[in-house]
Amino acid sequence: MDVSQLKKNVKVELDGQPYVVVQFQFVKPGKGQGLYKCKLKNMLTGAVIDRTWRSGEKLDEANVESRKMQFLYESGGQYTFMDVQTYEQVELPEDVVGDDKYFLLDQLDVDVLFYNERPVGLTLPSHVVMEVAECEPGVKGDTATNVTKAAKTHTGLTVQVPLFIKQGEKIRIDTRDGSYVERVNE
C-alpha cells in the first residue's frame, strides 16, 4: 500500500508486527517531499511508536481479519464476545479493549479484529445510544449560549451534554471521540 493511503485506524505491518494508526499528520515543508508523521500502536503489545515516511514510500498492509461479533459480558477484566454465525466465544483482556469499554452495551454488535487467528482488537459502530444515569439539573435561563454539563452513563462514560438533557433520557454518542450527538426519543 502507498503511504498516501494512511489515515486513522488503518492497519499496517512493520517488522512482522501489526500496528494501527492512532494519530496521523501530513506535513508539506516549503521545499522537498511531503512527510507523513504517524503515531502507531502495536496491536499485540499495546506499545506506541512514532514513525515518519516520505511521499511515495510503500508499506505492508497488516493481515487483519474482521469478524462481526456481539458483546456478551465483562468478568474480571475479560470481555467476552460471541460470533453471531458460529456462536463461538472469544475473550479480550481489558488492556486490548482500552477505553472502548465505556461504549460496550449488552448485545452490541462490534467487529473483532484477528491477526493470525488471534483476537487483537475491536472496532465499534460509529454511534451508540446510551441512557443518562446521572446528571445535574439545568439552570433556568442559561440557554443564551451553548452551555453544557457533565452527564454519566451506566458504563461510567462522562459526556458533555446540553442543559436540557435529564437523567433517564437516551442520548446518541459518537464512539470515535466520545462526544454527544443528539437526544434520542424512542
Rosetta silent file (secondary structure, phi, psi, omega in degrees, C-alpha in Angstrom):
SEQUENCE: MDVSQLKKNVKVELDGQPYVVVQFQFVKPGKGQGLYKCKLKNMLTGAVIDRTWRSGEKLDEANVESRKMQFLYESGGQYTFMDVQTYEQVELPEDVVGDDKYFLLDQLDVDVLFYNERPVGLTLPSHVVMEVAECEPGVKGDTATNVTKAAKTHTGLTVQVPLFIKQGEKIRIDTRDGSYVERVNE
SCORE:     score description
SCORE:     0.000 S_00000001
   1 L     0.000  146.770  179.523    0.000    0.000    0.000 S_00000001
   2 E   -79.800  148.897 -178.264    1.181    3.529   -0.711 S_00000001
   3 H   -62.993  -22.881  179.494    1.962    5.825    2.221 S_00000001
   4 H   -69.721  -13.555  178.545   -0.641    8.313    0.890 S_00000001
   5 H   -86.394   -0.631  179.951   -3.387    5.831    1.895 S_00000001
   6 L   -68.156  138.773  171.894   -2.538    6.225    5.585 S_00000001
   7 L  -161.510  176.662 -177.700   -5.254    7.586    7.871 S_00000001
   8 L   -61.254  140.527  178.504   -6.558    6.925   11.378 S_00000001
   9 L    73.290    8.964  174.382   -7.431    3.249   12.138 S_00000001
  10 L   -78.000  139.549 -178.657   -5.539    1.864    9.108 S_00000001
  11 E  -101.735  126.858  178.851   -3.700   -1.378    9.939 S_00000001
  12 E  -127.475  160.380  178.675   -0.091   -1.775    8.719 S_00000001
  13 E  -113.941  124.023  177.452    2.601   -4.380    9.299 S_00000001
  14 E  -126.435  128.579  178.023    6.063   -3.275   10.440 S_00000001
  15 L    52.043   37.667  178.110    8.845   -5.746   11.302 S_00000001
  16 L    75.526   12.313 -179.528    6.331   -8.628   11.290 S_00000001
  17 E  -120.666  141.550  177.443    4.024   -6.936   13.832 S_00000001
  18 E   -82.617  135.061  177.737    0.538   -5.478   13.208 S_00000001
  19 E  -127.430  151.266  174.730    0.111   -1.780   14.018 S_00000001
  20 E  -118.248  138.082  179.952   -2.906    0.524   13.914 S_00000001
  21 E   -75.109  120.321 -179.021   -2.564    4.235   13.086 S_00000001
  22 E   -95.104  -45.135  176.532   -3.656    6.215   16.166 S_00000001
  23 E  -130.823  148.885 -175.714   -2.685    9.724   15.003 S_00000001
  24 E  -142.942  136.062  178.251   -1.871   10.920   11.518 S_00000001
  25 E  -146.442  131.872  175.237   -0.434   14.181   10.183 S_00000001
  26 E  -102.104  125.575 -178.685    0.665   15.217    6.687 S_00000001
  27 E  -119.571  126.477  177.842    3.395   17.876    6.648 S_00000001
  28 L  -113.006  102.551  178.175    4.433   19.678    3.460 S_00000001
  29 L   -69.137  168.135 -178.222    7.683   21.581    4.008 S_00000001
  30 L   -55.766  -41.110  175.458    8.482   24.611    1.832 S_00000001
  31 L  -134.733  156.422 -179.778   10.647   22.538   -0.469 S_00000001
  32 L    96.212 -173.031 -176.579   11.119   18.831   -0.888 S_00000001
  33 L   -79.143  156.168  174.524    8.754   15.906   -0.440 S_00000001
  34 L   -72.241  153.571  179.928    5.752   15.796    1.883 S_00000001
  35 E  -118.161  142.271  176.566    6.099   13.875    5.132 S_00000001
  36 E  -111.015  107.199  179.539    3.588   11.550    6.785 S_00000001
  37 E   -98.755  126.433 -175.957    4.013   11.627   10.575 S_00000001
  38 E  -132.379  148.129  168.619    2.155    8.862   12.388 S_00000001
  39 E  -107.913  121.916 -174.993    1.684    7.556   15.904 S_00000001
  40 E  -116.989  140.686  177.969    1.237    3.779   15.671 S_00000001
  41 E  -112.030  127.623  177.160    0.005    1.330   18.321 S_00000001
  42 E   -68.840  124.428 -175.801    1.219   -2.254   18.297 S_00000001
  43 L   -74.826  -15.209  179.228   -1.912   -4.447   18.211 S_00000001
  44 L   -95.427  -43.127 -174.885   -0.198   -7.290   20.096 S_00000001
  45 L  -102.470  -20.841 -177.603    1.752   -5.483   22.835 S_00000001
  46 L    86.286   -1.867 -179.800   -0.031   -2.110   23.025 S_00000001
  47 L   -68.450  143.614 -179.412    3.269   -0.210   22.662 S_00000001
  48 E  -110.838  132.178  178.606    3.030    3.147   20.854 S_00000001
  49 E  -128.304  158.652  174.168    5.717    4.318   18.420 S_00000001
  50 E  -106.541  136.380  176.906    6.234    7.368   16.203 S_00000001
  51 E  -138.433  147.798  176.853    7.161    6.912   12.540 S_00000001
  52 E  -128.150  132.737  177.256    7.673    9.321    9.649 S_00000001
  53 E  -123.380  152.543  175.261    7.515    8.375    5.968 S_00000001
  54 E   -92.005  157.679  176.905    8.231   10.366    2.810 S_00000001
  55 L   -56.988  140.619  176.588    5.766   10.626   -0.074 S_00000001
  56 L    92.970  -12.025  179.392    5.968    7.675   -2.447 S_00000001
  57 L   -72.689  155.028 -179.511    7.149    5.087    0.109 S_00000001
  58 E  -110.250  146.850  178.613    5.391    1.715    0.260 S_00000001
  59 L  -127.828  159.009  174.694    4.060   -0.105    3.337 S_00000001
  60 E   -93.637  130.613  175.513    2.771   -3.615    4.001 S_00000001
  61 E   -76.677  138.399 -179.665   -0.888   -3.856    4.936 S_00000001
  62 L   -71.624  140.763  178.342   -1.452   -5.964    8.068 S_00000001
  63 L   -81.786   72.632 -177.503   -3.211   -9.294    7.507 S_00000001
  64 E  -107.325  126.427  179.693   -6.013   -8.421    9.908 S_00000001
  65 E  -102.391  141.004 -179.309   -9.356  -10.183    9.591 S_00000001
  66 E  -112.838  131.145  177.889  -12.535   -8.634   10.956 S_00000001
  67 E  -124.731  135.610  178.299  -15.439  -10.742   12.277 S_00000001
  68 E   -72.550  121.494 -179.510  -18.888   -9.465   13.304 S_00000001
  69 E  -136.809  164.975 -177.447  -19.398  -10.366   16.969 S_00000001
  70 E  -117.298  134.150  178.050  -21.742   -9.457   19.788 S_00000001
  71 E   -74.351  129.838 -179.646  -20.631   -8.224   23.232 S_00000001
  72 E  -102.305  -59.943 -176.210  -21.929  -10.545   25.974 S_00000001
  73 E  -164.483  167.817  175.118  -20.401   -9.571   29.335 S_00000001
  74 E  -118.358  136.138  179.266  -17.331   -8.442   31.294 S_00000001
  75 E  -147.818  116.846  176.209  -15.889  -10.549   34.094 S_00000001
  76 L    59.047   38.221  178.883  -12.635   -9.937   35.957 S_00000001
  77 L    81.642    3.963  176.636  -11.138   -7.690   33.288 S_00000001
  78 E  -109.484  129.163 -179.319  -12.015  -10.115   30.461 S_00000001
  79 E  -104.844  122.974 -174.558  -14.556   -9.004   27.833 S_00000001
  80 E  -101.496  130.052  178.988  -16.477  -11.844   26.188 S_00000001
  81 E  -123.948  149.940 -179.132  -17.745  -11.625   22.596 S_00000001
  82 E  -123.257  133.160  174.322  -19.752  -14.175   20.588 S_00000001
  83 E   -69.047  125.738 -174.631  -19.597  -14.814   16.840 S_00000001
  84 L   -73.019  -18.103  177.189  -23.189  -14.356   15.614 S_00000001
  85 L   -90.751  -48.358 -172.878  -22.855  -17.105   12.968 S_00000001
  86 L   -98.433   -9.090 -176.812  -20.900  -19.855   14.754 S_00000001
  87 L    63.005   15.277  175.909  -21.738  -18.949   18.398 S_00000001
  88 L   -73.113  137.879 -178.694  -18.002  -19.282   19.136 S_00000001
  89 E  -105.518  143.034 -179.183  -16.936  -17.126   22.104 S_00000001
  90 E  -131.050  139.438  176.885  -13.767  -15.044   22.306 S_00000001
  91 E  -110.152  136.418  174.848  -12.329  -13.176   25.302 S_00000001
  92 E  -117.196  133.967  177.470  -10.370   -9.942   25.051 S_00000001
  93 E   -72.465  160.246 -175.970   -8.366   -8.593   28.018 S_00000001
  94 H   -60.580  -34.687 -179.146   -9.063   -5.084   29.316 S_00000001
  95 H   -68.384  -24.991  175.768   -5.747   -3.697   28.031 S_00000001
  96 H   -79.736  -40.325 -179.826   -6.729   -4.663   24.450 S_00000001
  97 H   -68.404  -40.187  177.242  -10.264   -3.234   24.788 S_00000001
  98 H    62.648 -141.966 -177.552   -8.934    0.006   26.336 S_00000001
  99 H   -72.901   -8.737  176.195  -11.300    2.989   26.554 S_00000001
 100 H   -63.872  -16.469 -179.353  -13.744    1.258   24.180 S_00000001
 101 H   -60.260  -27.526 -179.442  -15.079   -0.498   27.309 S_00000001
 102 H   -70.596  -16.448 -178.661  -17.163    2.608   28.096 S_00000001
 103 H  -101.893   -5.262 -175.547  -19.173    2.085   24.887 S_00000001
 104 L   -79.133  111.438  175.650  -19.810   -1.656   25.297 S_00000001
 105 L  -106.325  155.184  178.180  -23.501   -2.294   25.893 S_00000001
 106 L   -54.949  133.074  177.188  -25.085   -5.738   26.243 S_00000001
 107 L    63.372   24.930  174.876  -25.601   -7.364   22.833 S_00000001
 108 L   -76.731  130.669  177.440  -23.815   -4.534   20.968 S_00000001
 109 E   -81.826  125.629  178.536  -22.545   -5.684   17.559 S_00000001
 110 E  -131.702  167.478  172.982  -18.836   -4.914   17.060 S_00000001
 111 E  -103.711  116.087  176.947  -16.089   -6.024   14.675 S_00000001
 112 E   -91.712  131.609 -176.603  -13.410   -8.045   16.497 S_00000001
 113 E   -94.701  132.683  179.430  -10.042   -7.912   14.732 S_00000001
 114 E  -118.660  134.454  174.296   -7.974  -11.094   14.376 S_00000001
 115 E  -119.500  114.315 -175.237   -4.285  -11.260   13.433 S_00000001
 116 L    52.257   49.288  177.365   -3.206  -14.811   12.544 S_00000001
 117 L    65.914   13.782  178.190   -6.363  -16.200   14.240 S_00000001
 118 E  -113.166  126.780  179.432   -5.578  -14.304   17.475 S_00000001
 119 E   -67.512  126.955 -175.578   -8.004  -11.570   18.670 S_00000001
 120 E  -125.495   -6.024 -179.551   -6.061   -8.296   18.850 S_00000001
 121 E   177.373 -177.399  178.055   -8.657   -5.517   18.944 S_00000001
 122 E  -146.506  154.763  176.760  -12.152   -4.330   18.144 S_00000001
 123 E  -119.889  123.133 -178.764  -13.909   -1.736   16.040 S_00000001
 124 L   -84.972  160.080  169.146  -17.040   -0.137   17.465 S_00000001
 125 L   -64.217  158.596 -174.881  -20.015    1.164   15.469 S_00000001
 126 L   -66.321  -28.996  179.838  -19.656    4.920   14.826 S_00000001
 127 E  -137.088  147.219  172.860  -22.526    5.797   17.218 S_00000001
 128 E  -131.439  152.746  176.504  -24.190    4.156   20.222 S_00000001
 129 E  -104.189  124.453 -178.403  -27.355    5.069   22.130 S_00000001
 130 E  -129.706  156.102  178.037  -26.915    5.164   25.917 S_00000001
 131 E   -94.245  139.943  177.874  -29.078    6.155   28.842 S_00000001
 132 E   -75.912  118.987 -178.778  -28.017    9.011   31.114 S_00000001
 133 E   -84.751  -39.695  178.297  -27.513    7.505   34.588 S_00000001
 134 E  -153.825  139.881  174.284  -26.802   10.739   36.417 S_00000001
 135 E  -162.884  155.853 -179.950  -26.554   14.452   35.649 S_00000001
 136 L   -79.632  150.623  177.367  -27.285   17.699   37.412 S_00000001
 137 L   -68.516  148.709  179.195  -30.474   19.574   36.538 S_00000001
 138 L   -72.865  150.594  178.868  -30.050   22.508   34.145 S_00000001
 139 L   -90.396  127.616 -177.570  -30.237   26.060   35.488 S_00000001
 140 L   -63.944  135.330  178.436  -33.160   28.033   34.073 S_00000001
 141 L    95.840   -8.165  179.308  -32.071   30.993   31.942 S_00000001
 142 L   -90.387   44.241 -174.462  -28.664   29.533   30.951 S_00000001
 143 L  -114.043    4.285 -177.439  -29.713   28.977   27.348 S_00000001
 144 L   -68.156  -33.790  179.867  -28.276   32.025   25.544 S_00000001
 145 L  -121.222  174.918  179.812  -25.051   30.197   24.650 S_00000001
 146 L   -77.761   72.486  179.376  -24.066   26.578   24.101 S_00000001
 147 L   -83.003  137.243  179.015  -23.673   25.774   27.779 S_00000001
 148 E  -124.107  166.558  176.586  -23.035   22.123   28.602 S_00000001
 149 E  -138.569  162.540 -179.944  -22.953   19.972   31.715 S_00000001
 150 E   -83.116  136.395  175.006  -21.427   16.608   32.544 S_00000001
 151 E  -129.105  141.644 -178.635  -23.639   13.516   32.278 S_00000001
 152 E  -112.996  137.961  178.194  -22.624    9.996   33.280 S_00000001
 153 E   -95.961  174.256  179.580  -23.833    6.784   31.608 S_00000001
 154 L   -64.772  -23.906 -179.000  -24.279    3.322   33.206 S_00000001
 155 L   -84.675   -6.032 -179.853  -20.911    2.235   31.753 S_00000001
 156 L    99.024   -0.536  179.449  -19.054    5.054   33.548 S_00000001
 157 L   -74.959  131.473  175.921  -18.567    7.270   30.495 S_00000001
 158 E  -104.113  126.979 -175.719  -18.790   11.006   31.204 S_00000001
 159 E  -127.164  141.393  173.788  -20.116   13.113   28.310 S_00000001
 160 E   -82.511  122.936 -176.881  -20.670   16.868   27.978 S_00000001
 161 E  -126.715  159.747  175.057  -24.375   17.358   27.089 S_00000001
 162 E   -63.792  162.233 -175.413  -26.677   20.380   26.618 S_00000001
 163 L   -63.825  -26.641 -175.674  -28.543   21.663   29.688 S_00000001
 164 L   -75.990   -8.524  179.367  -31.941   20.263   28.606 S_00000001
 165 L   -73.528  132.730 -178.885  -30.800   16.617   28.954 S_00000001
 166 L  -116.037  163.137  176.954  -32.257   14.943   32.050 S_00000001
 167 L   -61.603  137.076  179.474  -31.444   11.795   33.964 S_00000001
 168 L    93.701  -13.278  178.503  -33.016    8.702   32.353 S_00000001
 169 L   -79.250  156.087  178.290  -33.059   10.138   28.810 S_00000001
 170 E   -99.074  137.092  178.943  -31.335    8.349   25.949 S_00000001
 171 E  -129.501  151.141  176.535  -28.584   10.112   24.005 S_00000001
 172 E   -94.460  130.990 -177.069  -26.581    9.217   20.886 S_00000001
 173 E  -121.836  136.145  176.318  -22.800    9.290   21.429 S_00000001
 174 E   -78.788  120.141 -176.025  -20.035    9.337   18.790 S_00000001
 175 L   -76.820  -15.897 -179.316  -17.677    6.451   19.685 S_00000001
 176 L   -71.410  -37.711 -178.623  -14.712    7.974   17.836 S_00000001
 177 L  -128.957    1.774  177.070  -14.319   10.913   20.245 S_00000001
 178 L    71.320   28.530 -177.204  -16.911   10.251   22.988 S_00000001
 179 E  -101.450  155.187  176.577  -18.964   13.342   22.185 S_00000001
 180 E   -69.772  137.201  177.536  -22.705   13.974   22.466 S_00000001
 181 E  -109.616  -56.241 -177.946  -24.543   13.893   19.114 S_00000001
 182 E  -164.210  164.990  173.188  -28.268   14.167   19.881 S_00000001
 183 E   -83.555  142.842 -178.452  -31.118   13.238   22.179 S_00000001
 184 E  -112.026  124.012  175.607  -32.966   10.071   21.142 S_00000001
 185 L  -102.319  114.765 -178.724  -36.745    9.839   21.509 S_00000001
 186 L  -112.209    0.000    0.000  -37.861    6.220   21.453 S_00000001
